[in-house]
Amino acid sequence: MKKILIIDDDVVFQKTMSTKLELITYQVITASDGEEGLNKTISEKPDLILLDIKMPKLDGIGFLKKLHADKNTSHPPILITSNLSSMDQISEGVSLGVRGYIIKSNETLDSIVQEIKTILNT
């Protein structure tokens, strides 16, 4: 079973996305900020990460920089799911290895799931 880590401070998005992913047999772990997400990336070794940009403590770009600098931690594919559409943040995310950038308000749960399936080849 593929494991997906959702790092997002939006509890509604976390719960809705988790429920949808669990229905199609993914194991889901959640974190509410980048620090917690980094710890769970190390301990849980997810197959894919859904990452928000604006979060308390450690934001998404900070998370990416710390993960990128840590050569001992696995680096699963990362899909940014945010309502921010700044070209600077998108290009910085891509330079740090992000596989895709989804603007939450422009997408449906089904389209996000389809993107996840494409990345994970499931």
Helices and strands as residue ranges (DSSP letters): E 3-7, H 11-23, E 27-31, H 34-44, E 48-51, H 60-69, E 78-82, H 87-95, E 100-103, G 104-106, H 109-120
